[in-house]
């Protein structure tokens, strides 16, 4: 990587330029910015094999930390731009997606991973867990707009809030997979004690503590920013966004809870304080631009990885493609439809919400995080990287082409 450092900077510069001119040059075309940047990366990786790059099997820690930063910035941006107040009626579709659709997706992919790819039990559960959350980074184009810009329609709000919360709520299942893999590696196997420990600590404690940390950090920082002593002073939005992110995440991880949940909740709690204040728009703009730059870097890197993989000796069987498209076209949409059944939403909105379950950078983070614990075999790890990469690549193109049409079907009706 070091010997091609200048070349990689050139590649990143071109990718950032794509982001800058995309609204002007490429907007009329039926393509999304992620599609464009990933394609660019694939071409670079395929043509310039001398551009040594990150091998996910050898550089998992770097991939984990890089994708972690991108997801954190995206979660802050998602929390800040939600105008919809905390109401059971308005948040009920989100709740159903989290409690029904996500577990259905985890179970279905775990079964497919076990029988279609011969994964171990722990690796199969991990496959379902890492593919379960809707990605908050790549889904930004189908989320709600900046703060205080008008009514939010149900599909965009539901997809935004789901992406903000399920990234953290997928963590318990990732930990379950890690614990099972660890137990089998030590010759102990699955036990009721393992399940009880997982439920009390990784589910109840970590989720609850993450929620509390998020509320405390968000409300406390809002009191500082919007106090009478600071009203006459312009506080840098960059400092506030970064402080909000790192305080929530650092404190949550310090007490062994879920930092992703804490960050989104902190951003949302901050947003609900003085929610009509124009300062929220400045915070959103900074977070959105930071997210876009980091996303471009990761997408080009992912594309290079795919491009180099096309010339490697890794064979992709028909099962990989069948399972990938089954998940994107069948499992997620059906799980969404089941969850939203009975709600007072038009059929077009239910279909759009169910179909637009984008998978992306969050999956890369969870997968690298779990594999870095060292309890999964090399064969399972390779299979997981291959399947997840194909699902992400398919999702980028499939949802990039279909999202504008699906959202247009909903007629963009504001919520009352």
N, C-alpha and C positions, 0 to 999 in steps of 0.2 A: 504493500500500500504506500509506503513512504517514497519508494522510487518513482511512483506515478502520482505524487501529491499534486504537482502543478496541473497535470492533465485532469485530475479529479476536480480541482477547483474550476477549471474551464467548463467541465461538464455541469457542475452545480450552477455556474453562472448562466449557462444557457437555459437550465431548468427554471431558474428564478426569472429569467426574461420571459419565458413562456407564461409564468404566472402574472407578470406585469401587463403583457399585451393580450392576454387571453380574452378579456371582456371586449376588446376592440376587434381583434382579428378573427378569433375562433368562435365567438359567441353565436354567430348565425349557423354554424355547423352543428350537426347532431353528435357532438362529443363533449366530454367533461374534461376539466383540467387534470384530474387524476389519470384518466385514460391517456391523455397526451404525454404526461410525464413518465408514466410507466412504460409506454411504448418507446419513448426516447431512451430510457434506461435499457430496455431489452435490446434495442439496436446497438447501443454502445457496448453492452456486455457480449453480444454475439460476434461483433466485428473485431473488438479489441480484447482478445483473450489475455494479452500482456498486461492489461489493467487488473492486477491482482486485487482481489476484493475479499470482503468478509465471508468466511466459510461458517455457516451457522452451526456446524458441528464442532468447530474449533474456537469460534469467537462469540459464544453465546452471551457472555457477560456484557460485551460492548453493545450487542443488539438489544439486550434487555434494558440497559441504562438509556440508550438513545430513544427507543420507543417509549419508555416510561415518561421521559420529559415531554414528548409530543402529546401523549394521552393526558397528562396533567394539565398542560396549557389548554387543551381542547375542553376538558371538563370545566375549567374555570370559565371559559368563553360560553359554554352551554348554560351554566348556572346563571351568569350575569344577564343573558339576553332574554330570559323567560319573563314575560309580562303576566302570565296567568297566575293568580293567587293560589295559595294552598287551600284547595276545596275538594272534598271527597267526590262530588259529582264531576268536577272537571278532570280530576286525576284518576278516575276509576279505570279508563282504558289503559293508562300506563300501569296501574297496579295489576290489572289482569295479565298484561303482557309479561310482567316480571314474575308473577306467581304461577302462570299456566304455560305461556308460550316458551319461556326460557327452560323450565324443567323438561318440557316435552322435547325440545331440541336437544338437550343434553342426553336424555335417555335414548332417543332415536339414533343419534350419532355414535353413542357408546356401543349400542347393539351392532350397528353397521361396521364400526371399527373392529369389533371383536370377531365378527363372522366373516366380513369381506376382506379384511387385511391381516387377520390372525394376530391382532394386538393382544398383549396381556390385559388383564382386567384393569389395572391401574392406568395403563396407556390408553385404553379405550375410553375410560371415564375422562381422562385428560383431553382427548380429542373432542368429546362432547362439550367439555367445559370451556375450552379455548375458542370454540366456534359459536358458543351460545350468545355472547354479548353483541349487540348492535354497535358498530364502531362509531364513537363520537367524532373522530377525525374526518374520515371519508364521508360521513353522513352530514357534514356541515352544510352542504349545498341544498339539502332537503329539510333543513331545520328552520326554525323561526328566524325572523330578521332581527336587526338591532333593537335595543331597548326603546320602548315608547314610540314605536312606529305604527301603532294601530292594532286592530284585533288580530288574534292568532287563530288560524283555522285548526281544526282538530287533528288532521294528519301531521302537520308540521310540529305542533306542540307535543303530540304523543310521541313522535319519533325523537324529538329533542330530549324530552324528559326520560324516555326509555334509555336512550344512549347514555345519558348522564348517570343513571342509577345502575343499569345492569352491568357496567364495567366493574363496579365494586361488588355487586351481588353474585357475580360469577366466581369470585375468589374462593368462597367456601368449597365449591366443587373442585377447584384446582387443588386446594389443600387436601381434599379427600383423596384425589388421585395420587398426590405425593405420599400421603400417609399409607395408602394401600401398597404402593410400589416399594416404599421403605420396609413395610412389614414383610412382604414377600421376599425382598432381598436379604432379610435377616432370618428367613425360614420360619416366620411366625404365622403368616397367613392372615386372613380377615377374621375379625373377632367383634363381639358385641361391645367390649370395652373400647376398642378403637372407634367404633361408631358413636358411642356415648361421649367420648372425649372430643371428637370432632364436632358433634352437635352443640355441646355446651360451650366450648371454647371458640371454635372457628365460625360457628353460626351465630349463637346468641350473644356472646361477649363481644366479638370483633365487630359485628354489625351494629349492635347497640352503642358501643363505645365510639365507633366512627361517626354515628349520627350525632351524639352529644358533642364530640369535639368540633364537628362542622358547625353546629349551631352556635357554640360558645365563641369560636374564632370569628365566624362571620358577623355575629352581633357585636362583639367587642371591637373589631376593626371598624365597623360602621359607626359606632359611637365616637371613635377617634376621628375618623375622616369627616363626619357630618356634625361634629360638635360646634358650639358657638365660637370657640376659640380658633377654629380652622376655616370658618365660612369665608373669611376675607382673604384667605391664603390659598393659592393654587398648589395642590399637592400632586406631584408627578404620578400619572396613572400607571406608568411602568413600575415604579416602586410598589404601588398598592397591589397591582396584579401579582407581582412576584412574591410580595410579602404574604398576601392572602393564600397563595398556592403553597408556599414552603412552610408557613406556620401551621396550616391545617394538616398538610401531609406529614411534616416532621413530627408534630405532636401525636398524631394518630399512630404513626409507626412506632414512636417511642413507647407508647403504652400497649403496643402489640394489638392494634385494631386495623381497620381497613382505611388506608390513606386515600384511596380513590373515592370512597363514599364521603369521607370527611371533606375533601376538596370541593366536590360538587355541591354538597349541602352548605358549606361555608360560602360559596359563591352565591347560591340561591338565597341564603339568609341575609347576606350583605345586600343583595338586590332588593329584597323586600323592605329594607330600611331606606326610608326616603326614596321609595321606588319610582317616583316621577322626576327625580333630580336628573338634570342633564349630564351629571358627572358619570353616570352609568354608561352613557354612550361613548365617552372617552375611554373608559376601561374596556368596553367591548371592542373598540377599534384597535387598541393596542394588542389585546389578546388574539383577535382575529388575524392581524398581520403576523404576529409571532407564530401562531399556529400554521399559517400558510407557508411561511419560510421553512419551518421544521418539517412540515408535511412534504414539501417539495424534495427536501434532502432525503427523507426516508423512502419516498416513492421511487426516486431515481435509483437509489441504492438497491431497492427491491427489484426494480426492473433489470439492473445489471446482474443481479444474482440469478434471475430467471434466464436472462440471455446467455450467461455462461453455462447455466444448467442444461440448456438445449444442446450444447456440444459436449456434455459430460457423458459418462457411461451409466448414469442413472436412468433406468427404464421405467416408463409410465405405463401401467397396464390399463386396460379398459375399465377396470373396477374403480380406479381413481376418478376418472371422468364421470362414470355413472353415479358414484356416491356424491361427488361434488354437486352435480346438477340436481340430484335427488334432494339434497339438503336445501339448495337455493330455490328450487322451483316447486318443491312439494312439502318438505317438512316444515320450513319456516312459514310459508303461506297458510298451510293447514292449521298449524299451531296458533297463528294469529287469528284466523277466522274463528276457531273454537273459543279462544279467549274473549273475543269481542262479540260473540253471539249473545243476544239479549239486550245489548246496549242500544240506546236511541241514536244510532249513527246511520247515515245513508250507506247503502251497499258499496258505492264507489269509494267512500272514505275507508270503510273496513278493508276493502281489497287493497287500497293503496298502502295503508298502514301495515298490513300483513305481508305484502310483497316486498316492501322496501326495507328488508332487514340486512343492511350492508355489513359485510365483514371486512376487516382491514388491519390497521396497525395495532389495535388492541389485541388481536389474536397473536400477532408476532411477539408482543410483550409477554403475554401469559405463557406462551409456549416456551420461549427462551427462559423465563423465570423458573418454570417447573423443571425443565431439563437441566438447568444449572445446579439443581440440588444433587444430581448425580445418582439418582435411584432408578433411572430408566435405562434399559439396555440400548446399545448403539443401533441395533436393528429397528427397534421400536422408534427411536428418536428420528432416524432417517425417514421412516414411513410417515411419521407425524409432520415433519417439515415438508415433505412432498405433497401430502394431501392438503395441508393448510395453505400452502403456497398456491396450489391450483384453485382452491375455493376462493381465496382472496383475489387472485387474478380474474377469475370468472365473475366474481361479484363486482369488481371495478368496472368491467366492460358491460355486463348485463344490466346493472343498476344505473350505470352512467347513461346508457341508451334509453332505458325505460322510465327513469324517474320523472323527466319533464312531462311525458305523456300521462303518467299515472297521477301526478299532482294536478295536472290540468283538468283531469276528469272530475276532481273533487269540487271544481268551480270556485275554489279558494274562498269559501264562505267564512266570515269571521265568527268567532264564538261569542255567544251572549253571556 
